[in-house]
């Protein structure tokens, strides 16, 4: 499946990263990490501020918005899973 997202602003990127990361984590079907629970955790004010900060930093360092969205999203998913004790997959 292919999706297209229009990232015009940092806020567009933050929303996209939060939504995609939530979906990827919840799709793992790990107990206690359903879509609603993951969404509530990822959309907390502190997490959204960190997403915004890291996205802006990456773009400021020369990454394209696409690269920054992917990089921040991957980092967010990895951190969430590590913090929650969800084992990595290949």
C-alpha contacts under 8 A as a table, 3 or more apart, distances in Angstrom:
res1	aa1	res2	aa2	distance
5	X	16	X	7.67
6	X	12	X	7.53
7	X	10	X	7.55
7	X	12	X	5.29
7	X	13	X	5.68
7	X	65	X	6.97
8	X	12	X	6.31
8	X	13	X	7.80
9	X	12	X	5.19
9	X	13	X	6.53
10	X	13	X	5.02
10	X	14	X	6.16
10	X	52	X	6.72
10	X	55	X	7.40
10	X	56	X	7.07
11	X	14	X	5.00
11	X	15	X	6.19
11	X	52	X	7.51
12	X	15	X	5.33
12	X	16	X	6.17
13	X	16	X	5.05
13	X	17	X	6.01
13	X	52	X	7.95
13	X	55	X	7.60
13	X	65	X	7.71
13	X	69	X	6.38
14	X	17	X	5.21
14	X	18	X	6.08
14	X	48	X	6.88
14	X	51	X	6.13
14	X	52	X	5.85
14	X	55	X	7.70
15	X	18	X	5.26
15	X	19	X	6.07
16	X	19	X	5.22
16	X	20	X	6.06
16	X	69	X	7.76
17	X	20	X	5.34
17	X	21	X	5.91
17	X	51	X	7.71
17	X	69	X	6.13
17	X	70	X	7.86
17	X	72	X	7.29
17	X	73	X	5.42
18	X	21	X	5.33
18	X	22	X	6.00
18	X	39	X	7.81
18	X	42	X	6.36
18	X	43	X	6.83
18	X	48	X	7.67
18	X	51	X	7.99
18	X	73	X	7.62
19	X	22	X	5.20
19	X	23	X	6.25
19	X	39	X	7.67
20	X	23	X	5.12
20	X	24	X	6.17
20	X	73	X	7.53
21	X	24	X	5.15
21	X	25	X	6.13
21	X	73	X	5.97
21	X	74	X	7.81
21	X	76	X	7.07
21	X	77	X	5.89
22	X	25	X	5.36
22	X	26	X	6.05
22	X	35	X	6.64
22	X	38	X	5.75
22	X	39	X	5.58
22	X	42	X	6.98
23	X	26	X	5.23
23	X	27	X	5.95
23	X	35	X	6.68
24	X	27	X	5.19
24	X	28	X	6.84
24	X	77	X	7.81
25	X	28	X	5.50
25	X	29	X	7.83
25	X	33	X	7.36
25	X	35	X	7.94
25	X	38	X	7.28
25	X	77	X	6.81
25	X	81	X	7.74
26	X	29	X	5.76
26	X	30	X	7.28
26	X	33	X	5.80
26	X	34	X	5.02
26	X	35	X	4.91
26	X	38	X	6.60
27	X	34	X	7.91
27	X	35	X	7.81
29	X	33	X	6.91
29	X	34	X	6.71
30	X	33	X	5.51
30	X	34	X	7.29
30	X	86	X	7.47
31	X	34	X	7.21
32	X	37	X	7.25
33	X	36	X	7.97
33	X	37	X	5.76
33	X	38	X	5.60
34	X	37	X	5.41
34	X	38	X	6.09
35	X	38	X	5.33
35	X	39	X	5.94
36	X	39	X	5.07
36	X	40	X	6.14
37	X	40	X	5.19
37	X	41	X	6.38
38	X	41	X	5.16
38	X	42	X	6.08
39	X	42	X	5.23
39	X	43	X	5.88
40	X	43	X	5.43
40	X	44	X	6.40
41	X	44	X	5.59
41	X	47	X	7.84
42	X	47	X	5.86
42	X	48	X	7.05
43	X	47	X	6.37
43	X	48	X	5.88
44	X	47	X	5.48
44	X	48	X	6.27
45	X	48	X	5.23
45	X	49	X	6.15
46	X	49	X	5.16
46	X	50	X	6.36
47	X	50	X	5.08
47	X	51	X	6.19
48	X	51	X	5.02
48	X	52	X	6.14
49	X	52	X	5.08
49	X	53	X	6.09
50	X	53	X	4.94
50	X	54	X	6.07
51	X	54	X	5.36
51	X	55	X	6.00
51	X	72	X	6.91
51	X	76	X	7.91
52	X	55	X	5.22
52	X	56	X	6.09
53	X	56	X	5.29
53	X	57	X	6.14
54	X	57	X	4.98
54	X	58	X	6.16
54	X	72	X	6.64
55	X	58	X	5.25
55	X	59	X	6.27
55	X	68	X	5.72
55	X	69	X	6.78
55	X	72	X	6.29
56	X	59	X	5.20
56	X	60	X	5.89
57	X	60	X	4.97
57	X	61	X	6.15
58	X	61	X	5.03
58	X	62	X	6.63
58	X	63	X	5.67
58	X	68	X	5.64
59	X	62	X	5.19
59	X	63	X	4.74
59	X	64	X	6.08
59	X	65	X	6.34
59	X	68	X	6.24
60	X	63	X	7.22
63	X	66	X	7.88
63	X	67	X	5.79
63	X	68	X	5.92
64	X	67	X	5.16
64	X	68	X	6.14
65	X	68	X	5.04
65	X	69	X	6.05
66	X	69	X	5.21
66	X	70	X	6.27
67	X	70	X	5.22
67	X	71	X	6.03
68	X	71	X	5.08
68	X	72	X	5.92
69	X	72	X	5.39
69	X	73	X	5.87
70	X	73	X	5.11
70	X	74	X	6.06
71	X	74	X	5.24
71	X	75	X	6.21
72	X	75	X	5.09
72	X	76	X	6.01
73	X	76	X	5.07
73	X	77	X	6.16
74	X	77	X	5.24
74	X	78	X	6.13
75	X	78	X	5.12
75	X	79	X	6.03
76	X	79	X	5.17
76	X	80	X	6.01
77	X	80	X	5.16
77	X	81	X	6.08
78	X	81	X	5.27
78	X	82	X	6.04
79	X	82	X	5.12
79	X	83	X	5.97
80	X	83	X	5.19
80	X	84	X	6.03
81	X	84	X	5.07
81	X	85	X	5.93
81	X	86	X	4.76
81	X	87	X	7.01
81	X	88	X	7.45
82	X	85	X	5.16
82	X	86	X	6.03
82	X	87	X	7.28
82	X	88	X	7.96
83	X	86	X	7.73
